[in-house]
Amino acid sequence: MLRLRHLLPLAALVAVLSYTVPSSAETIIDEWNSVKAPPAPALTSVTVDPKTTALLVVDVLHQTCNEKRRPRCVAALPTIKKFLAQARSHEMLVVYTDVPHTSAADIWPEVAPTPNEPVVLGILDKFINPDLDKILKAKGIQTVITVGAASNGAVLHTVAGAVQRGFKVIVPVDAVAADNTYIEQYITWDLVNAPVIGDKTTLTTTDMIKF
């Protein structure tokens, strides 16, 4: 019995020393080349009420939307211009955003605001400027349609800001842009798969939006 008591601690020590520490899990960097993109999210036809819907034209400025930095944004200008005309024809509220050290004069003339359309200054989430929330809620807005640049910057963060303040969001994928197609792809997927945001965001195209 005495001998057994001496052997038990020894056995425990051997077990500890022989325990193999599992290798750490691979990181996303390790698995990068094996990742397969998920299927493209579905686009949905939507019908909006112009009285309770606003169009947000986000940072369509010469500084942020140009051939050198974001040529895809420049390519989207005719689409934004056409949809902007439709929104105005239905008397929809249109709100613009810009960034520090710019002004409404820096917005591309094809899609420039009228004197009665507000311009809100902000970085990334435009709702950080409380004026945007006040403008929308004063008009009874429940849904915002977000177009502009950049999808991985102000568009993404403003969509998140809108959802957190109780708005539903519509994003027409033909009227938002980023530096390249990969960025647009992963942001488009994230918009409808991110927690909370995805439940309140609808992907569509401008010609799938009816008034």
Backbone as CSV, one residue per row, in Angstrom:
resi,resn,N_x,N_y,N_z,CA_x,CA_y,CA_z,C_x,C_y,C_z
1,MET,0.843,-1.214,0.000,0.000,0.000,0.000,0.862,1.241,0.000
2,LEU,1.969,1.214,0.765,2.885,2.349,0.839,3.534,2.588,-0.527
3,ARG,3.874,1.475,-1.158,4.501,1.588,-2.472,3.545,2.195,-3.492
4,LEU,2.285,1.836,-3.413,1.273,2.359,-4.331,1.108,3.857,-4.169
5,ARG,1.148,4.317,-2.882,1.019,5.768,-2.657,2.162,6.533,-3.304
6,HIS,3.341,5.947,-3.367,4.485,6.616,-4.001,4.378,6.582,-5.525
7,LEU,3.761,5.532,-6.033,3.657,5.386,-7.494,2.613,6.311,-8.106
8,LEU,1.562,6.620,-7.379,0.478,7.456,-7.931,0.949,8.857,-8.309
9,PRO,1.691,9.597,-7.431,2.197,10.915,-7.839,3.126,10.833,-9.035
10,LEU,3.916,9.733,-9.081,4.837,9.562,-10.198,4.079,9.385,-11.507
11,ALA,3.008,8.637,-11.448,2.193,8.419,-12.649,1.556,9.718,-13.116
12,ALA,1.129,10.536,-12.139,0.520,11.819,-12.492,1.532,12.727,-13.167
13,LEU,2.783,12.704,-12.666,3.839,13.528,-13.236,4.142,13.101,-14.664
14,VAL,4.192,11.813,-14.883,4.456,11.294,-16.238,3.358,11.729,-17.196
15,ALA,2.112,11.702,-16.709,0.978,12.098,-17.559,1.073,13.561,-17.952
16,VAL,1.476,14.409,-17.012,1.608,15.840,-17.308,2.718,16.088,-18.321
17,LEU,3.863,15.413,-18.101,5.008,15.622,-18.981,4.761,15.092,-20.383
18,SER,3.927,14.074,-20.492,3.666,13.472,-21.797,2.514,14.142,-22.545
19,TYR,1.843,15.080,-21.867,0.704,15.765,-22.506,1.203,16.649,-23.634
20,THR,0.633,16.497,-24.783,1.033,17.280,-25.958,0.128,18.492,-26.106
21,VAL,0.724,19.666,-26.111,-0.056,20.892,-26.285,-0.540,20.971,-27.725
22,PRO,-1.848,21.113,-27.941,-2.351,21.168,-29.318,-1.820,22.401,-30.047
23,SER,-1.569,22.219,-31.326,-1.093,23.357,-32.117,-2.196,24.403,-32.229
24,SER,-1.806,25.641,-32.304,-2.795,26.718,-32.383,-3.562,26.637,-33.696
25,ALA,-4.824,27.076,-33.648,-5.663,27.050,-34.842,-5.083,27.972,-35.907
26,GLU,-5.312,27.607,-37.157,-4.837,28.448,-38.247,-5.623,29.753,-38.272
27,THR,-4.938,30.807,-38.608,-5.605,32.105,-38.733,-6.171,32.250,-40.138
28,ILE,-6.988,33.287,-40.319,-7.546,33.544,-41.647,-6.445,33.833,-42.661
29,ILE,-5.320,34.379,-42.198,-4.197,34.628,-43.101,-3.634,33.309,-43.612
30,ASP,-3.526,32.319,-42.706,-3.036,31.001,-43.115,-3.959,30.337,-44.138
31,GLU,-5.265,30.596,-43.984,-6.254,29.938,-44.843,-6.686,30.801,-46.033
32,TRP,-6.049,31.933,-46.197,-6.507,32.938,-47.164,-6.761,32.363,-48.554
33,ASN,-5.800,31.630,-49.069,-5.899,31.149,-50.450,-6.915,30.032,-50.634
34,SER,-7.383,29.457,-49.525,-8.356,28.371,-49.632,-9.796,28.847,-49.444
35,VAL,-9.963,30.120,-49.143,-11.307,30.647,-48.903,-12.065,30.795,-50.224
36,LYS,-13.265,30.299,-50.244,-14.125,30.417,-51.423,-15.223,31.426,-51.144
37,ALA,-15.433,32.320,-52.073,-16.476,33.346,-51.892,-17.849,32.688,-51.825
38,PRO,-18.732,33.180,-50.935,-20.092,32.638,-50.868,-20.891,33.066,-52.094
39,PRO,-22.044,32.449,-52.323,-22.883,32.867,-53.439,-23.281,34.337,-53.306
40,ALA,-23.514,34.962,-54.429,-23.932,36.370,-54.417,-25.273,36.512,-53.715
41,PRO,-25.434,37.562,-52.900,-26.740,37.767,-52.255,-27.811,38.111,-53.288
42,ALA,-29.024,37.794,-52.933,-30.144,38.067,-53.840,-30.486,39.549,-53.857
43,LEU,-30.896,40.033,-55.005,-31.407,41.392,-55.135,-32.932,41.346,-55.091
44,THR,-33.515,42.355,-54.476,-34.959,42.349,-54.228,-35.620,43.581,-54.837
45,SER,-36.725,43.371,-55.542,-37.529,44.498,-56.018,-38.242,45.120,-54.827
46,VAL,-38.269,46.439,-54.768,-38.908,47.126,-53.653,-39.802,48.246,-54.160
47,THR,-40.838,48.503,-53.412,-41.703,49.643,-53.671,-41.626,50.560,-52.462
48,VAL,-41.322,51.821,-52.702,-41.120,52.752,-51.590,-42.193,53.835,-51.592
49,ASP,-42.437,54.355,-50.414,-43.342,55.487,-50.246,-42.479,56.753,-50.212
50,PRO,-42.585,57.615,-51.218,-41.741,58.816,-51.252,-41.900,59.718,-50.036
51,LYS,-43.041,59.641,-49.358,-43.279,60.498,-48.199,-42.487,60.054,-46.972
52,THR,-42.179,58.766,-46.909,-41.474,58.256,-45.728,-40.092,57.689,-46.083
53,THR,-39.632,57.998,-47.288,-38.340,57.505,-47.757,-37.463,58.680,-48.163
54,ALA,-36.180,58.599,-47.840,-35.228,59.641,-48.238,-34.084,59.018,-49.027
55,LEU,-33.541,59.803,-49.937,-32.359,59.392,-50.688,-31.141,60.074,-50.088
56,LEU,-30.162,59.280,-49.660,-28.908,59.818,-49.145,-27.851,59.704,-50.234
57,VAL,-27.329,60.834,-50.662,-26.265,60.860,-51.672,-24.958,61.102,-50.922
58,VAL,-24.183,60.033,-50.774,-23.052,60.032,-49.852,-21.729,60.322,-50.566
59,ASP,-21.165,61.486,-50.259,-19.782,61.826,-50.628,-19.474,61.658,-52.114
60,VAL,-20.379,62.103,-52.967,-20.092,62.058,-54.410,-19.341,63.348,-54.769
61,LEU,-18.122,63.418,-54.279,-17.285,64.609,-54.380,-16.134,64.360,-55.344
62,HIS,-15.615,65.430,-55.916,-14.443,65.283,-56.779,-13.263,64.685,-56.018
63,GLN,-13.184,64.963,-54.729,-12.066,64.458,-53.934,-12.167,62.954,-53.641
64,THR,-13.380,62.439,-53.568,-13.571,61.033,-53.197,-14.079,60.170,-54.342
65,CYS,-14.531,60.788,-55.401,-15.123,60.078,-56.544,-14.456,60.620,-57.806
66,ASN,-13.354,59.994,-58.181,-12.610,60.476,-59.349,-11.925,59.310,-60.044
67,GLU,-11.426,59.562,-61.243,-10.845,58.500,-62.060,-9.608,57.873,-61.421
68,LYS,-8.854,58.641,-60.695,-7.629,58.120,-60.092,-7.925,57.283,-58.856
69,ARG,-8.799,57.765,-58.012,-9.046,57.091,-56.734,-10.139,56.048,-56.828
70,ARG,-11.272,56.398,-57.435,-12.395,55.477,-57.537,-13.067,55.623,-58.905
71,PRO,-12.470,55.074,-59.939,-13.084,55.174,-61.263,-14.462,54.525,-61.340
72,ARG,-14.701,53.532,-60.477,-16.015,52.877,-60.494,-17.100,53.820,-59.990
73,CYS,-16.730,54.756,-59.147,-17.689,55.766,-58.694,-18.054,56.703,-59.844
74,VAL,-17.051,57.110,-60.603,-17.304,57.978,-61.756,-18.216,57.256,-62.748
75,ALA,-17.968,55.968,-62.956,-18.795,55.184,-63.874,-20.246,55.087,-63.409
76,ALA,-20.459,55.197,-62.088,-21.822,55.097,-61.543,-22.586,56.419,-61.585
77,LEU,-21.920,57.502,-61.925,-22.577,58.819,-61.910,-23.835,58.888,-62.776
78,PRO,-23.834,58.367,-64.009,-25.077,58.424,-64.792,-26.236,57.696,-64.123
79,THR,-25.950,56.578,-63.469,-26.997,55.832,-62.762,-27.534,56.640,-61.587
80,ILE,-26.636,57.240,-60.829,-27.060,58.067,-59.696,-27.875,59.259,-60.190
81,LYS,-27.417,59.864,-61.270,-28.120,61.024,-61.829,-29.546,60.654,-62.246
82,LYS,-29.697,59.542,-62.912,-31.021,59.102,-63.370,-31.943,58.822,-62.191
83,PHE,-31.423,58.117,-61.186,-32.270,57.792,-60.034,-32.595,59.038,-59.227
84,LEU,-31.654,59.955,-59.133,-31.888,61.217,-58.439,-33.049,61.975,-59.078
85,ALA,-33.083,61.983,-60.400,-34.180,62.661,-61.110,-35.522,62.004,-60.791
86,GLN,-35.535,60.681,-60.697,-36.763,59.974,-60.364,-37.216,60.308,-58.944
87,ALA,-36.277,60.312,-58.028,-36.615,60.628,-56.637,-37.204,62.033,-56.531
88,ARG,-36.584,62.983,-57.197,-37.087,64.357,-57.168,-38.461,64.476,-57.815
89,SER,-38.675,63.724,-58.875,-39.973,63.799,-59.553,-41.098,63.296,-58.660
90,HIS,-40.755,62.457,-57.677,-41.743,61.953,-56.718,-41.688,62.724,-55.396
91,GLU,-40.986,63.856,-55.415,-40.880,64.754,-54.257,-40.296,64.051,-53.029
92,MET,-39.366,63.150,-53.271,-38.687,62.462,-52.174,-37.645,63.395,-51.561
93,LEU,-37.484,63.307,-50.262,-36.445,64.060,-49.590,-35.078,63.553,-50.042
94,VAL,-34.197,64.473,-50.438,-32.835,64.124,-50.838,-31.870,64.842,-49.901
95,VAL,-30.966,64.087,-49.307,-29.976,64.652,-48.395,-28.594,64.253,-48.891
96,TYR,-27.687,65.214,-48.923,-26.318,64.975,-49.362,-25.380,64.967,-48.168
97,THR,-24.228,64.322,-48.364,-23.180,64.398,-47.354,-21.862,64.800,-48.007
98,ASP,-21.027,65.433,-47.213,-19.662,65.716,-47.642,-18.717,65.508,-46.465
99,VAL,-17.446,65.754,-46.688,-16.428,65.498,-45.669,-15.761,66.809,-45.288
100,PRO,-15.042,66.837,-44.172,-14.353,68.070,-43.770,-13.453,68.613,-44.882
101,HIS,-13.386,69.940,-44.920,-12.578,70.670,-45.898,-13.138,70.582,-47.316
102,THR,-14.421,70.220,-47.428,-15.107,70.274,-48.717,-16.410,71.033,-48.512
103,SER,-17.104,71.272,-49.615,-18.401,71.949,-49.550,-19.286,71.409,-50.654
104,ALA,-20.503,71.885,-50.707,-21.437,71.446,-51.742,-20.890,71.727,-53.137
105,ALA,-20.025,72.712,-53.259,-19.437,73.042,-54.562,-18.532,71.927,-55.078
106,ASP,-18.085,71.032,-54.197,-17.218,69.927,-54.601,-17.987,68.705,-55.078
107,ILE,-19.304,68.714,-54.919,-20.125,67.601,-55.399,-20.198,67.663,-56.920
108,TRP,-20.120,66.510,-57.560,-20.167,66.470,-59.019,-21.410,67.196,-59.520
109,PRO,-21.254,68.084,-60.504,-22.395,68.892,-60.956,-23.569,68.073,-61.492
110,GLU,-23.275,66.885,-62.044,-24.363,66.047,-62.570,-25.360,65.646,-61.488
111,VAL,-24.876,65.572,-60.260,-25.739,65.114,-59.164,-25.756,66.123,-58.021
112,ALA,-25.498,67.364,-58.323,-25.386,68.404,-57.294,-26.727,68.682,-56.633
113,PRO,-26.704,69.114,-55.379,-27.961,69.427,-54.680,-28.599,70.708,-55.190
114,THR,-29.905,70.769,-55.052,-30.621,72.012,-55.300,-30.486,72.879,-54.048
115,PRO,-30.842,74.157,-54.141,-30.731,75.028,-52.956,-31.542,74.553,-51.753
116,ASN,-32.592,73.764,-52.004,-33.450,73.314,-50.902,-33.049,71.964,-50.319
117,GLU,-32.018,71.341,-50.862,-31.618,70.020,-50.396,-30.431,70.148,-49.435
118,PRO,-30.575,69.625,-48.220,-29.535,69.816,-47.202,-28.269,69.020,-47.490
119,VAL,-27.149,69.560,-47.018,-25.852,68.887,-47.106,-25.313,68.751,-45.689
120,VAL,-25.007,67.519,-45.280,-24.569,67.227,-43.923,-23.085,66.859,-43.939
121,LEU,-22.324,67.484,-43.081,-20.896,67.228,-42.981,-20.622,66.104,-41.993
122,GLY,-19.733,65.174,-42.371,-19.392,64.109,-41.449,-18.314,63.204,-42.006
123,ILE,-17.776,62.344,-41.135,-16.774,61.361,-41.534,-17.340,59.970,-41.282
124,LEU,-17.205,59.083,-42.254,-17.691,57.705,-42.165,-19.175,57.666,-41.824
125,ASP,-19.550,57.373,-40.579,-20.968,57.346,-40.207,-21.474,58.786,-40.164
126,LYS,-22.278,59.137,-41.149,-22.758,60.514,-41.241,-23.740,60.861,-40.133
127,PHE,-24.256,59.835,-39.447,-25.174,60.087,-38.345,-24.451,60.588,-37.098
128,ILE,-23.121,60.549,-37.105,-22.390,61.156,-35.988,-22.711,62.646,-35.915
129,ASN,-22.973,63.239,-37.075,-23.497,64.601,-37.099,-24.994,64.509,-36.799
130,PRO,-25.452,64.991,-35.657,-26.859,64.810,-35.268,-27.846,65.481,-36.213
131,ASP,-27.359,66.370,-37.059,-28.260,67.048,-37.994,-28.951,66.059,-38.929
132,LEU,-28.249,65.005,-39.332,-28.840,64.056,-40.275,-30.054,63.368,-39.668
133,ASP,-29.919,62.862,-38.466,-31.039,62.204,-37.792,-32.202,63.171,-37.602
134,LYS,-31.897,64.408,-37.242,-32.943,65.414,-37.027,-33.679,65.727,-38.318
135,ILE,-32.947,65.872,-39.404,-33.558,66.179,-40.709,-34.507,65.067,-41.127
136,LEU,-34.057,63.839,-40.998,-34.866,62.704,-41.438,-36.108,62.526,-40.570
137,LYS,-35.944,62.588,-39.269,-37.076,62.343,-38.381,-38.070,63.496,-38.393
138,ALA,-37.598,64.702,-38.680,-38.513,65.839,-38.788,-39.462,65.676,-39.969
139,LYS,-39.043,64.906,-40.974,-39.862,64.660,-42.163,-40.609,63.329,-42.086
140,GLY,-40.495,62.649,-40.964,-41.192,61.373,-40.815,-40.590,60.248,-41.636
141,ILE,-39.302,60.321,-41.915,-38.638,59.307,-42.741,-38.468,58.013,-41.951
142,GLN,-38.780,56.902,-42.615,-38.625,55.577,-42.011,-37.604,54.709,-42.752
143,THR,-37.361,55.044,-44.017,-36.468,54.254,-44.864,-35.514,55.185,-45.590
144,VAL,-34.251,54.793,-45.691,-33.292,55.579,-46.460,-32.705,54.720,-47.568
145,ILE,-32.555,55.329,-48.731,-31.872,54.707,-49.865,-30.494,55.344,-49.933
146,THR,-29.456,54.526,-49.875,-28.102,55.050,-49.787,-27.337,54.780,-51.073
147,VAL,-26.810,55.855,-51.682,-25.989,55.735,-52.879,-24.712,56.543,-52.668
148,GLY,-23.667,56.223,-53.447,-22.476,57.057,-53.367,-21.193,56.291,-53.140
149,ALA,-20.220,56.974,-52.556,-18.871,56.422,-52.308,-18.520,56.663,-50.842
150,ALA,-17.686,55.867,-50.284,-17.201,54.585,-50.788,-17.927,53.482,-50.039
151,SER,-18.182,52.376,-50.719,-18.997,51.336,-50.092,-18.376,50.810,-48.804
152,ASN,-17.052,50.742,-48.750,-16.392,50.255,-47.534,-16.074,51.355,-46.542
153,GLY,-16.488,52.562,-46.837,-16.259,53.697,-45.952,-17.571,54.297,-45.503
154,ALA,-17.904,55.454,-46.055,-19.084,56.186,-45.599,-20.388,55.431,-45.851
155,VAL,-20.471,54.707,-46.962,-21.716,53.982,-47.234,-21.958,52.925,-46.161
156,LEU,-20.983,52.065,-45.928,-21.128,51.009,-44.922,-21.439,51.575,-43.545
157,HIS,-20.676,52.565,-43.117,-20.843,53.077,-41.757,-22.137,53.878,-41.609
158,THR,-22.564,54.539,-42.673,-23.824,55.286,-42.606,-25.014,54.335,-42.598
159,VAL,-24.914,53.246,-43.347,-25.955,52.215,-43.275,-26.069,51.692,-41.849
160,ALA,-24.933,51.383,-41.231,-24.951,50.896,-39.846,-25.549,51.943,-38.913
161,GLY,-25.173,53.207,-39.110,-25.712,54.284,-38.286,-27.207,54.434,-38.442
162,ALA,-27.690,54.279,-39.668,-29.132,54.383,-39.925,-29.899,53.267,-39.220
163,VAL,-29.398,52.045,-39.350,-30.061,50.902,-38.719,-30.109,51.081,-37.206
164,GLN,-29.019,51.530,-36.623,-28.975,51.710,-35.171,-29.923,52.791,-34.684
165,ARG,-30.371,53.641,-35.600,-31.313,54.699,-35.218,-32.734,54.388,-35.654
166,GLY,-32.955,53.151,-36.045,-34.317,52.702,-36.302,-34.793,52.800,-37.738
167,PHE,-33.923,53.155,-38.666,-34.318,53.248,-40.069,-34.110,51.914,-40.780
168,LYS,-34.956,51.662,-41.759,-34.684,50.587,-42.714,-33.820,51.179,-43.828
169,VAL,-33.023,50.326,-44.462,-32.077,50.819,-45.458,-32.202,50.026,-46.751
170,ILE,-32.147,50.740,-47.862,-32.112,50.134,-49.193,-30.812,50.562,-49.856
171,VAL,-30.072,49.597,-50.385,-28.816,49.905,-51.070,-28.888,49.384,-52.504
172,PRO,-29.001,50.267,-53.488,-28.932,49.835,-54.890,-27.474,49.619,-55.285
173,VAL,-27.124,48.383,-55.610,-25.715,48.044,-55.821,-25.121,48.688,-57.075
174,ASP,-25.974,49.174,-57.962,-25.458,49.841,-59.163,-25.193,51.322,-58.929
175,ALA,-25.424,51.798,-57.711,-25.237,53.226,-57.424,-24.335,53.459,-56.217
176,VAL,-23.591,52.434,-55.837,-22.541,52.582,-54.824,-21.255,52.031,-55.419
177,ALA,-20.128,52.528,-54.948,-18.864,52.110,-55.551,-17.743,52.168,-54.530
178,ALA,-16.662,51.449,-54.848,-15.453,51.472,-54.034,-14.250,51.504,-54.969
179,ASP,-13.073,51.263,-54.404,-11.853,51.330,-55.199,-11.769,50.212,-56.234
180,ASN,-12.311,49.036,-55.889,-12.216,47.908,-56.811,-13.352,46.926,-56.558
181,THR,-13.445,45.920,-57.416,-14.571,44.989,-57.345,-14.521,44.094,-56.109
182,TYR,-13.310,43.750,-55.644,-13.236,42.904,-54.446,-13.852,43.612,-53.240
183,ILE,-13.525,44.887,-53.077,-14.097,45.645,-51.957,-15.616,45.694,-52.075
184,GLU,-16.103,45.973,-53.268,-17.557,46.027,-53.452,-18.194,44.680,-53.141
185,GLN,-17.508,43.602,-53.505,-18.058,42.270,-53.269,-18.198,41.966,-51.782
186,TYR,-17.117,42.161,-51.031,-17.209,41.766,-49.617,-18.109,42.702,-48.822
187,ILE,-18.174,43.976,-49.211,-19.079,44.887,-48.503,-20.529,44.567,-48.839
188,THR,-20.799,44.254,-50.091,-22.164,43.891,-50.490,-22.643,42.678,-49.703
189,TRP,-21.767,41.675,-49.559,-22.117,40.486,-48.774,-22.344,40.866,-47.314
190,ASP,-21.480,41.711,-46.782,-21.555,42.076,-45.363,-22.824,42.854,-45.056
191,LEU,-23.264,43.680,-45.971,-24.443,44.516,-45.718,-25.684,43.698,-45.373
192,VAL,-25.795,42.506,-45.942,-26.983,41.688,-45.661,-26.665,40.468,-44.805
193,ASN,-25.441,40.388,-44.277,-25.082,39.269,-43.412,-24.562,39.698,-42.045
194,ALA,-24.207,40.958,-41.907,-23.713,41.443,-40.620,-24.827,41.405,-39.575
195,PRO,-24.487,41.115,-38.309,-25.507,41.120,-37.258,-26.246,42.456,-37.206
196,VAL,-27.546,42.392,-37.009,-28.438,43.557,-36.875,-28.585,44.296,-38.207
197,ILE,-27.481,44.705,-38.803,-27.534,45.466,-40.060,-28.226,44.657,-41.150
198,GLY,-27.843,43.389,-41.266,-28.389,42.557,-42.331,-29.896,42.401,-42.278
199,ASP,-30.469,42.425,-41.081,-31.921,42.260,-40.934,-32.703,43.475,-41.416
200,LYS,-32.049,44.625,-41.496,-32.749,45.864,-41.845,-32.298,46.449,-43.188
201,THR,-31.457,45.710,-43.919,-30.903,46.225,-45.162,-31.348,45.376,-46.343
202,THR,-31.780,46.034,-47.405,-32.212,45.360,-48.622,-31.310,45.758,-49.772
203,LEU,-30.824,44.765,-50.497,-30.025,45.022,-51.688,-30.928,44.999,-52.914
204,THR,-30.690,45.918,-53.827,-31.504,46.010,-55.025,-30.684,46.726,-56.098
205,THR,-31.332,47.143,-57.175,-30.739,48.042,-58.158,-31.693,49.211,-58.353
206,THR,-31.218,50.268,-58.949,-32.069,51.449,-59.094,-33.303,51.175,-59.938
207,ASP,-33.177,50.301,-60.949,-34.348,50.027,-61.787,-35.309,49.001,-61.179
208,MET,-34.939,48.482,-59.981,-35.846,47.579,-59.262,-36.587,48.307,-58.146
209,ILE,-36.372,49.620,-58.063,-37.063,50.425,-57.053,-38.253,51.113,-57.703
210,LYS,-39.424,50.871,-57.169,-40.656,51.468,-57.685,-41.230,52.450,-56.679
211,PHE,-41.921,53.443,-57.198,-42.491,54.502,-56.350,-44.025,54.386,-56.315
